[in-house]
Amino acid sequence: MNNYIVMQGHTYHEEKELGIIWSPQQDKGGNVPHSWLRMKEVQRGDRIFHYVKGFIVAISIATEDYKTAPKPSILQNHSNWNDAGYMVKLDYHELDAALNL
């Protein structure tokens, strides 16, 4: 089992609602940020720590290995992202009190 920190910022609520994390495969310039590429390492049973605006707000468990998936419709307002992406299905557990890092 591996542990990952994902910095979600403005997508946390949408992704939590869907029970996923999602990232594009490339940015609009064709570059592949290291953190997006790491999505391919996530496997069923791995823990994800959700970092939002300086706080760990939730911990989730991957319920499946990563897979390629198009951008979810709920994220379509993020037009600066390509539609092809990586997705991991998660079981979110929000913390009663966020952890300040």
KOLGU-4560 file (N, C-alpha, C; in nm, 3 decimals, padded with zeros to 5 digits):
<recs>
<n_xx: 00.084 n_yy: -00.117 n_zz: 00.000 ca_xx: 00.000 ca_yy: 00.000 ca_zz: 00.000 c_xx: 00.089 c_yy: 00.124 c_zz: 00.000 mol: A seq: 1 type: MET>
<n_xx: 00.057 n_yy: 00.219 n_zz: -00.087 ca_xx: 00.131 ca_yy: 00.345 ca_zz: -00.096 c_xx: 00.044 c_yy: 00.459 c_zz: -00.048 mol: A seq: 2 type: ASN>
<n_xx: 00.108 n_yy: 00.570 n_zz: -00.014 ca_xx: 00.039 ca_yy: 00.691 ca_zz: 00.029 c_xx: 00.074 c_yy: 00.803 c_zz: -00.067 mol: A seq: 3 type: ASN>
<n_xx: -00.026 n_yy: 00.886 n_zz: -00.098 ca_xx: -00.008 ca_yy: 00.999 ca_zz: -00.188 c_xx: -00.077 c_yy: 01.121 c_zz: -00.129 mol: A seq: 4 type: TYR>
<n_xx: -00.023 n_yy: 01.239 n_zz: -00.161 ca_xx: -00.089 ca_yy: 01.365 ca_zz: -00.129 c_xx: -00.134 c_yy: 01.423 c_zz: -00.262 mol: A seq: 5 type: ILE>
<n_xx: -00.261 n_yy: 01.463 n_zz: -00.268 ca_xx: -00.311 ca_yy: 01.527 ca_zz: -00.388 c_xx: -00.356 c_yy: 01.669 c_zz: -00.351 mol: A seq: 6 type: VAL>
<n_xx: -00.308 n_yy: 01.765 n_zz: -00.427 ca_xx: -00.344 ca_yy: 01.905 ca_zz: -00.404 c_xx: -00.459 c_yy: 01.939 c_zz: -00.496 mol: A seq: 7 type: MET>
<n_xx: -00.579 n_yy: 01.949 n_zz: -00.438 ca_xx: -00.698 ca_yy: 01.965 ca_zz: -00.520 c_xx: -00.748 c_yy: 02.108 c_zz: -00.532 mol: A seq: 8 type: GLN>
<n_xx: -00.731 n_yy: 02.189 n_zz: -00.431 ca_xx: -00.774 ca_yy: 02.328 ca_zz: -00.440 c_xx: -00.916 c_yy: 02.343 c_zz: -00.490 mol: A seq: 9 type: GLY>
<n_xx: -00.931 n_yy: 02.397 n_zz: -00.610 ca_xx: -01.062 ca_yy: 02.433 ca_zz: -00.662 c_xx: -01.144 c_yy: 02.314 c_zz: -00.716 mol: A seq: 10 type: HIS>
<n_xx: -01.089 n_yy: 02.193 n_zz: -00.718 ca_xx: -01.167 ca_yy: 02.078 ca_zz: -00.769 c_xx: -01.209 c_yy: 01.980 c_zz: -00.659 mol: A seq: 11 type: THR>
<n_xx: -01.172 n_yy: 02.008 n_zz: -00.534 ca_xx: -01.199 ca_yy: 01.913 ca_zz: -00.426 c_xx: -01.346 c_yy: 01.874 c_zz: -00.416 mol: A seq: 12 type: TYR>
<n_xx: -01.434 n_yy: 01.971 n_zz: -00.409 ca_xx: -01.576 ca_yy: 01.940 ca_zz: -00.387 c_xx: -01.637 c_yy: 01.861 c_zz: -00.503 mol: A seq: 13 type: HIS>
<n_xx: -01.602 n_yy: 01.897 n_zz: -00.625 ca_xx: -01.655 ca_yy: 01.825 ca_zz: -00.741 c_xx: -01.605 c_yy: 01.680 c_zz: -00.743 mol: A seq: 14 type: GLU>
<n_xx: -01.475 n_yy: 01.663 n_zz: -00.719 ca_xx: -01.419 ca_yy: 01.528 ca_zz: -00.722 c_xx: -01.470 c_yy: 01.444 c_zz: -00.605 mol: A seq: 15 type: GLU>
<n_xx: -01.486 n_yy: 01.505 n_zz: -00.489 ca_xx: -01.540 ca_yy: 01.433 ca_zz: -00.374 c_xx: -01.682 c_yy: 01.386 c_zz: -00.404 mol: A seq: 16 type: LYS>
<n_xx: -01.761 n_yy: 01.472 n_zz: -00.467 ca_xx: -01.899 ca_yy: 01.436 ca_zz: -00.502 c_xx: -01.903 c_yy: 01.313 c_zz: -00.593 mol: A seq: 17 type: GLU>
<n_xx: -01.806 n_yy: 01.302 n_zz: -00.683 ca_xx: -01.799 ca_yy: 01.188 ca_zz: -00.775 c_xx: -01.726 c_yy: 01.068 c_zz: -00.715 mol: A seq: 18 type: LEU>
<n_xx: -01.654 n_yy: 01.088 n_zz: -00.604 ca_xx: -01.575 ca_yy: 00.980 ca_zz: -00.545 c_xx: -01.454 c_yy: 00.944 c_zz: -00.629 mol: A seq: 19 type: GLY>
<n_xx: -01.386 n_yy: 01.049 n_zz: -00.681 ca_xx: -01.271 ca_yy: 01.027 ca_zz: -00.770 c_xx: -01.163 c_yy: 01.132 c_zz: -00.744 mol: A seq: 20 type: ILE>
<n_xx: -01.047 n_yy: 01.109 n_zz: -00.803 ca_xx: -00.954 ca_yy: 01.216 ca_zz: -00.838 c_xx: -00.929 c_yy: 01.199 c_zz: -00.987 mol: A seq: 21 type: ILE>
<n_xx: -00.910 n_yy: 01.311 n_zz: -01.055 ca_xx: -00.890 ca_yy: 01.309 ca_zz: -01.200 c_xx: -00.784 c_yy: 01.413 c_zz: -01.234 mol: A seq: 22 type: TRP>
<n_xx: -00.700 n_yy: 01.381 n_zz: -01.331 ca_xx: -00.605 ca_yy: 01.480 ca_zz: -01.384 c_xx: -00.593 c_yy: 01.460 c_zz: -01.534 mol: A seq: 23 type: SER>
<n_xx: -00.562 n_yy: 01.568 n_zz: -01.605 ca_xx: -00.536 ca_yy: 01.554 ca_zz: -01.748 c_xx: -00.408 c_yy: 01.473 c_zz: -01.771 mol: A seq: 24 type: PRO>
<n_xx: -00.396 n_yy: 01.417 n_zz: -01.889 ca_xx: -00.272 ca_yy: 01.347 ca_zz: -01.924 c_xx: -00.164 c_yy: 01.447 c_zz: -01.965 mol: A seq: 25 type: GLN>
<n_xx: -00.206 n_yy: 01.561 n_zz: -02.023 ca_xx: -00.112 ca_yy: 01.665 ca_zz: -02.067 c_xx: -00.179 c_yy: 01.800 c_zz: -02.046 mol: A seq: 26 type: GLN>
<n_xx: -00.096 n_yy: 01.904 n_zz: -02.031 ca_xx: -00.154 ca_yy: 02.038 ca_zz: -02.029 c_xx: -00.173 c_yy: 02.085 c_zz: -02.174 mol: A seq: 27 type: ASP>
<n_xx: -00.228 n_yy: 02.202 n_zz: -02.191 ca_xx: -00.257 ca_yy: 02.252 ca_zz: -02.326 c_xx: -00.131 c_yy: 02.267 c_zz: -02.412 mol: A seq: 28 type: LYS>
<n_xx: -00.015 n_yy: 02.282 n_zz: -02.350 ca_xx: 00.110 ca_yy: 02.293 ca_zz: -02.423 c_xx: 00.174 c_yy: 02.159 c_zz: -02.456 mol: A seq: 29 type: GLY>
<n_xx: 00.108 n_yy: 02.049 n_zz: -02.416 ca_xx: 00.161 ca_yy: 01.916 ca_zz: -02.442 c_xx: 00.258 c_yy: 01.865 c_zz: -02.336 mol: A seq: 30 type: GLY>
<n_xx: 00.276 n_yy: 01.945 n_zz: -02.230 ca_xx: 00.365 ca_yy: 01.904 ca_zz: -02.121 c_xx: 00.292 c_yy: 01.809 c_zz: -02.026 mol: A seq: 31 type: ASN>
<n_xx: 00.370 n_yy: 01.727 n_zz: -01.955 ca_xx: 00.314 ca_yy: 01.632 ca_zz: -01.860 c_xx: 00.374 c_yy: 01.662 c_zz: -01.722 mol: A seq: 32 type: VAL>
<n_xx: 00.300 n_yy: 01.734 n_zz: -01.637 ca_xx: 00.350 ca_yy: 01.760 ca_zz: -01.503 c_xx: 00.371 c_yy: 01.629 c_zz: -01.427 mol: A seq: 33 type: PRO>
<n_xx: 00.478 n_yy: 01.625 n_zz: -01.348 ca_xx: 00.514 ca_yy: 01.505 ca_zz: -01.273 c_xx: 00.398 c_yy: 01.454 c_zz: -01.188 mol: A seq: 34 type: HIS>
<n_xx: 00.327 n_yy: 01.545 n_zz: -01.122 ca_xx: 00.218 ca_yy: 01.502 ca_zz: -01.033 c_xx: 00.106 c_yy: 01.435 c_zz: -01.110 mol: A seq: 35 type: SER>
<n_xx: 00.080 n_yy: 01.477 n_zz: -01.232 ca_xx: -00.025 ca_yy: 01.413 ca_zz: -01.312 c_xx: 00.020 c_yy: 01.274 c_zz: -01.354 mol: A seq: 36 type: TRP>
<n_xx: 00.145 n_yy: 01.259 n_zz: -01.390 ca_xx: 00.197 ca_yy: 01.129 ca_zz: -01.431 c_xx: 00.195 c_yy: 01.029 c_zz: -01.316 mol: A seq: 37 type: LEU>
<n_xx: 00.211 n_yy: 01.076 n_zz: -01.193 ca_xx: 00.209 ca_yy: 00.988 ca_zz: -01.076 c_xx: 00.073 c_yy: 00.921 c_zz: -01.057 mol: A seq: 38 type: ARG>
<n_xx: -00.032 n_yy: 00.975 n_zz: -01.116 ca_xx: -00.165 ca_yy: 00.912 ca_zz: -01.108 c_xx: -00.157 c_yy: 00.767 c_zz: -01.158 mol: A seq: 39 type: MET>
<n_xx: -00.068 n_yy: 00.739 n_zz: -01.251 ca_xx: -00.056 ca_yy: 00.605 ca_zz: -01.308 c_xx: 00.000 c_yy: 00.504 c_zz: -01.209 mol: A seq: 40 type: LYS>
<n_xx: 00.050 n_yy: 00.551 n_zz: -01.095 ca_xx: 00.105 ca_yy: 00.463 ca_zz: -00.993 c_xx: 00.000 c_yy: 00.417 c_zz: -00.892 mol: A seq: 41 type: GLU>
<n_xx: -00.112 n_yy: 00.487 n_zz: -00.884 ca_xx: -00.211 ca_yy: 00.458 ca_zz: -00.779 c_xx: -00.281 c_yy: 00.325 c_zz: -00.807 mol: A seq: 42 type: VAL>
<n_xx: -00.285 n_yy: 00.243 n_zz: -00.703 ca_xx: -00.348 ca_yy: 00.111 ca_zz: -00.712 c_xx: -00.453 c_yy: 00.096 c_zz: -00.603 mol: A seq: 43 type: GLN>
<n_xx: -00.541 n_yy: 00.003 n_zz: -00.624 ca_xx: -00.646 ca_yy: -00.028 ca_zz: -00.526 c_xx: -00.582 c_yy: -00.048 c_zz: -00.388 mol: A seq: 44 type: ARG>
<n_xx: -00.642 n_yy: 00.015 n_zz: -00.287 ca_xx: -00.593 ca_yy: 00.003 ca_zz: -00.150 c_xx: -00.498 c_yy: 00.115 c_zz: -00.108 mol: A seq: 45 type: GLY>
<n_xx: -00.446 n_yy: 00.192 n_zz: -00.203 ca_xx: -00.357 ca_yy: 00.303 ca_zz: -00.168 c_xx: -00.435 c_yy: 00.413 c_zz: -00.097 mol: A seq: 46 type: ASP>
<n_xx: -00.364 n_yy: 00.487 n_zz: -00.009 ca_xx: -00.425 ca_yy: 00.599 ca_zz: 00.064 c_xx: -00.392 c_yy: 00.729 c_zz: -00.005 mol: A seq: 47 type: ARG>
<n_xx: -00.492 n_yy: 00.817 n_zz: -00.010 ca_xx: -00.476 ca_yy: 00.949 ca_zz: -00.068 c_xx: -00.508 c_yy: 01.052 c_zz: 00.040 mol: A seq: 48 type: ILE>
<n_xx: -00.416 n_yy: 01.146 n_zz: 00.062 ca_xx: -00.438 ca_yy: 01.256 ca_zz: 00.155 c_xx: -00.475 c_yy: 01.379 c_zz: 00.071 mol: A seq: 49 type: PHE>
<n_xx: -00.588 n_yy: 01.437 n_zz: 00.099 ca_xx: -00.641 ca_yy: 01.549 ca_zz: 00.019 c_xx: -00.602 c_yy: 01.682 c_zz: 00.082 mol: A seq: 50 type: HIS>
<n_xx: -00.519 n_yy: 01.756 n_zz: 00.011 ca_xx: -00.465 ca_yy: 01.884 ca_zz: 00.056 c_xx: -00.540 c_yy: 01.996 c_zz: -00.015 mol: A seq: 51 type: TYR>
<n_xx: -00.603 n_yy: 02.084 n_zz: 00.063 ca_xx: -00.679 ca_yy: 02.194 ca_zz: 00.006 c_xx: -00.646 c_yy: 02.321 c_zz: 00.084 mol: A seq: 52 type: VAL>
<n_xx: -00.587 n_yy: 02.419 n_zz: 00.018 ca_xx: -00.558 ca_yy: 02.551 ca_zz: 00.076 c_xx: -00.483 c_yy: 02.542 c_zz: 00.209 mol: A seq: 53 type: LYS>
<n_xx: -00.381 n_yy: 02.460 n_zz: 00.215 ca_xx: -00.297 ca_yy: 02.452 ca_zz: 00.333 c_xx: -00.339 c_yy: 02.351 c_zz: 00.437 mol: A seq: 54 type: GLY>
<n_xx: -00.445 n_yy: 02.275 n_zz: 00.411 ca_xx: -00.497 ca_yy: 02.179 ca_zz: 00.508 c_xx: -00.518 c_yy: 02.042 c_zz: 00.446 mol: A seq: 55 type: PHE>
<n_xx: -00.492 n_yy: 01.936 n_zz: 00.524 ca_xx: -00.536 ca_yy: 01.802 ca_zz: 00.487 c_xx: -00.682 c_yy: 01.795 c_zz: 00.535 mol: A seq: 56 type: ILE>
<n_xx: -00.774 n_yy: 01.779 n_zz: 00.441 ca_xx: -00.917 ca_yy: 01.783 ca_zz: 00.475 c_xx: -00.983 c_yy: 01.646 c_zz: 00.471 mol: A seq: 57 type: VAL>
<n_xx: -00.918 n_yy: 01.550 n_zz: 00.406 ca_xx: -00.977 ca_yy: 01.417 ca_zz: 00.393 c_xx: -00.868 c_yy: 01.315 c_zz: 00.364 mol: A seq: 58 type: ALA>
<n_xx: -00.902 n_yy: 01.191 n_zz: 00.392 ca_xx: -00.817 ca_yy: 01.077 ca_zz: 00.356 c_xx: -00.908 c_yy: 00.980 c_zz: 00.283 mol: A seq: 59 type: ILE>
<n_xx: -00.860 n_yy: 00.928 n_zz: 00.173 ca_xx: -00.942 ca_yy: 00.832 ca_zz: 00.098 c_xx: -00.861 c_yy: 00.708 c_zz: 00.067 mol: A seq: 60 type: SER>
<n_xx: -00.934 n_yy: 00.605 n_zz: 00.029 ca_xx: -00.874 ca_yy: 00.479 ca_zz: -00.011 c_xx: -00.914 c_yy: 00.453 c_zz: -00.156 mol: A seq: 61 type: ILE>
<n_xx: -00.816 n_yy: 00.419 n_zz: -00.239 ca_xx: -00.845 ca_yy: 00.387 ca_zz: -00.379 c_xx: -00.923 c_yy: 00.255 c_zz: -00.384 mol: A seq: 62 type: ALA>
<n_xx: -01.037 n_yy: 00.258 n_zz: -00.450 ca_xx: -01.118 ca_yy: 00.137 ca_zz: -00.462 c_xx: -01.087 c_yy: 00.059 c_zz: -00.589 mol: A seq: 63 type: THR>
<n_xx: -01.009 n_yy: 00.121 n_zz: -00.679 ca_xx: -00.966 ca_yy: 00.058 ca_zz: -00.804 c_xx: -00.829 c_yy: 00.111 c_zz: -00.840 mol: A seq: 64 type: GLU>
<n_xx: -00.757 n_yy: 00.041 n_zz: -00.926 ca_xx: -00.635 ca_yy: 00.094 ca_zz: -00.984 c_xx: -00.672 c_yy: 00.214 c_zz: -01.072 mol: A seq: 65 type: ASP>
<n_xx: -00.573 n_yy: 00.299 n_zz: -01.104 ca_xx: -00.598 ca_yy: 00.412 ca_zz: -01.193 c_xx: -00.646 c_yy: 00.359 c_zz: -01.328 mol: A seq: 66 type: TYR>
<n_xx: -00.712 n_yy: 00.444 n_zz: -01.403 ca_xx: -00.748 ca_yy: 00.412 ca_zz: -01.541 c_xx: -00.750 c_yy: 00.541 c_zz: -01.622 mol: A seq: 67 type: LYS>
<n_xx: -00.745 n_yy: 00.529 n_zz: -01.753 ca_xx: -00.760 ca_yy: 00.646 ca_zz: -01.838 c_xx: -00.909 c_yy: 00.674 c_zz: -01.848 mol: A seq: 68 type: THR>
<n_xx: -00.944 n_yy: 00.802 n_zz: -01.849 ca_xx: -01.085 ca_yy: 00.840 ca_zz: -01.853 c_xx: -01.096 c_yy: 00.984 c_zz: -01.903 mol: A seq: 69 type: ALA>
<n_xx: -01.203 n_yy: 01.013 n_zz: -01.977 ca_xx: -01.223 ca_yy: 01.152 ca_zz: -02.020 c_xx: -01.257 c_yy: 01.241 c_zz: -01.901 mol: A seq: 70 type: PRO>
<n_xx: -01.239 n_yy: 01.370 n_zz: -01.920 ca_xx: -01.269 ca_yy: 01.467 ca_zz: -01.815 c_xx: -01.417 c_yy: 01.456 c_zz: -01.777 mol: A seq: 71 type: LYS>
<n_xx: -01.447 n_yy: 01.438 n_zz: -01.648 ca_xx: -01.588 ca_yy: 01.430 ca_zz: -01.606 c_xx: -01.662 c_yy: 01.560 c_zz: -01.639 mol: A seq: 72 type: PRO>
<n_xx: -01.788 n_yy: 01.548 n_zz: -01.671 ca_xx: -01.866 ca_yy: 01.665 ca_zz: -01.711 c_xx: -01.869 c_yy: 01.772 c_zz: -01.603 mol: A seq: 73 type: SER>
<n_xx: -01.862 n_yy: 01.732 n_zz: -01.477 ca_xx: -01.864 ca_yy: 01.829 ca_zz: -01.368 c_xx: -01.739 c_yy: 01.918 c_zz: -01.367 mol: A seq: 74 type: ILE>
<n_xx: -01.634 n_yy: 01.875 n_zz: -01.435 ca_xx: -01.509 ca_yy: 01.952 ca_zz: -01.444 c_xx: -01.495 c_yy: 02.025 c_zz: -01.577 mol: A seq: 75 type: LEU>
<n_xx: -01.597 n_yy: 02.026 n_zz: -01.660 ca_xx: -01.588 ca_yy: 02.087 ca_zz: -01.792 c_xx: -01.558 c_yy: 02.236 c_zz: -01.788 mol: A seq: 76 type: GLN>
<n_xx: -01.591 n_yy: 02.304 n_zz: -01.676 ca_xx: -01.561 ca_yy: 02.447 ca_zz: -01.667 c_xx: -01.410 c_yy: 02.473 c_zz: -01.657 mol: A seq: 77 type: ASN>
<n_xx: -01.331 n_yy: 02.371 n_zz: -01.641 ca_xx: -01.185 ca_yy: 02.385 ca_zz: -01.639 c_xx: -01.134 c_yy: 02.366 c_zz: -01.782 mol: A seq: 78 type: HIS>
<n_xx: -01.161 n_yy: 02.465 n_zz: -01.865 ca_xx: -01.132 ca_yy: 02.455 ca_zz: -02.008 c_xx: -00.982 c_yy: 02.459 c_zz: -02.039 mol: A seq: 79 type: SER>
<n_xx: -00.900 n_yy: 02.495 n_zz: -01.941 ca_xx: -00.756 ca_yy: 02.497 ca_zz: -01.965 c_xx: -00.696 c_yy: 02.357 c_zz: -01.959 mol: A seq: 80 type: ASN>
<n_xx: -00.778 n_yy: 02.256 n_zz: -01.932 ca_xx: -00.731 ca_yy: 02.117 ca_zz: -01.926 c_xx: -00.778 c_yy: 02.041 c_zz: -02.049 mol: A seq: 81 type: TRP>
<n_xx: -00.692 n_yy: 01.953 n_zz: -02.099 ca_xx: -00.732 ca_yy: 01.863 ca_zz: -02.206 c_xx: -00.835 c_yy: 01.764 c_zz: -02.153 mol: A seq: 82 type: ASN>
<n_xx: -00.910 n_yy: 01.702 n_zz: -02.243 ca_xx: -01.016 ca_yy: 01.610 ca_zz: -02.202 c_xx: -00.966 c_yy: 01.470 c_zz: -02.166 mol: A seq: 83 type: ASP>
<n_xx: -00.855 n_yy: 01.427 n_zz: -02.224 ca_xx: -00.801 ca_yy: 01.294 ca_zz: -02.193 c_xx: -00.730 c_yy: 01.300 c_zz: -02.058 mol: A seq: 84 type: ALA>
<n_xx: -00.760 n_yy: 01.202 n_zz: -01.972 ca_xx: -00.700 ca_yy: 01.209 ca_zz: -01.839 c_xx: -00.686 c_yy: 01.075 c_zz: -01.771 mol: A seq: 85 type: GLY>
<n_xx: -00.643 n_yy: 01.084 n_zz: -01.646 ca_xx: -00.629 ca_yy: 00.969 ca_zz: -01.557 c_xx: -00.729 c_yy: 00.986 c_zz: -01.442 mol: A seq: 86 type: TYR>
<n_xx: -00.789 n_yy: 00.875 n_zz: -01.400 ca_xx: -00.888 ca_yy: 00.881 ca_zz: -01.293 c_xx: -00.865 c_yy: 00.765 c_zz: -01.197 mol: A seq: 87 type: MET>
<n_xx: -00.891 n_yy: 00.794 n_zz: -01.069 ca_xx: -00.888 ca_yy: 00.692 ca_zz: -00.966 c_xx: -01.018 c_yy: 00.704 c_zz: -00.887 mol: A seq: 88 type: VAL>
<n_xx: -01.088 n_yy: 00.593 n_zz: -00.870 ca_xx: -01.209 ca_yy: 00.592 ca_zz: -00.788 c_xx: -01.168 c_yy: 00.575 c_zz: -00.642 mol: A seq: 89 type: LYS>
<n_xx: -01.233 n_yy: 00.653 n_zz: -00.554 ca_xx: -01.194 ca_yy: 00.660 ca_zz: -00.414 c_xx: -01.312 c_yy: 00.648 c_zz: -00.321 mol: A seq: 90 type: LEU>
<n_xx: -01.283 n_yy: 00.607 n_zz: -00.200 ca_xx: -01.378 ca_yy: 00.612 ca_zz: -00.088 c_xx: -01.327 c_yy: 00.722 c_zz: 00.004 mol: A seq: 91 type: ASP>
<n_xx: -01.392 n_yy: 00.840 n_zz: -00.004 ca_xx: -01.349 ca_yy: 00.958 ca_zz: 00.072 c_xx: -01.392 c_yy: 00.949 c_zz: 00.218 mol: A seq: 92 type: TYR>
<n_xx: -01.305 n_yy: 00.996 n_zz: 00.307 ca_xx: -01.336 ca_yy: 01.009 ca_zz: 00.450 c_xx: -01.291 c_yy: 01.148 c_zz: 00.493 mol: A seq: 93 type: HIS>
<n_xx: -01.387 n_yy: 01.240 n_zz: 00.505 ca_xx: -01.352 ca_yy: 01.376 ca_zz: 00.549 c_xx: -01.315 c_yy: 01.376 c_zz: 00.696 mol: A seq: 94 type: GLU>
<n_xx: -01.217 n_yy: 01.456 n_zz: 00.731 ca_xx: -01.174 ca_yy: 01.467 ca_zz: 00.869 c_xx: -01.269 c_yy: 01.559 c_zz: 00.947 mol: A seq: 95 type: LEU>
<n_xx: -01.292 n_yy: 01.529 n_zz: 01.074 ca_xx: -01.375 ca_yy: 01.616 ca_zz: 01.157 c_xx: -01.309 c_yy: 01.752 c_zz: 01.173 mol: A seq: 96 type: ASP>
<n_xx: -01.178 n_yy: 01.754 n_zz: 01.183 ca_xx: -01.102 ca_yy: 01.877 ca_zz: 01.193 c_xx: -00.986 c_yy: 01.868 c_zz: 01.095 mol: A seq: 97 type: ALA>
<n_xx: -00.977 n_yy: 01.964 n_zz: 01.003 ca_xx: -00.869 ca_yy: 01.965 ca_zz: 00.905 c_xx: -00.734 c_yy: 01.981 c_zz: 00.973 mol: A seq: 98 type: ALA>
<n_xx: -00.632 n_yy: 01.920 n_zz: 00.915 ca_xx: -00.496 ca_yy: 01.928 ca_zz: 00.968 c_xx: -00.421 c_yy: 02.039 c_zz: 00.897 mol: A seq: 99 type: LEU>
<n_xx: -00.370 n_yy: 02.136 n_zz: 00.972 ca_xx: -00.295 ca_yy: 02.246 ca_zz: 00.916 c_xx: -00.150 c_yy: 02.205 c_zz: 00.901 mol: A seq: 100 type: ASN>
<n_xx: -00.098 n_yy: 02.213 n_zz: 00.779 ca_xx: 00.043 ca_yy: 02.174 ca_zz: 00.758 c_xx: 00.130 c_yy: 02.296 c_zz: 00.750 mol: A seq: 101 type: LEU>
</recs>
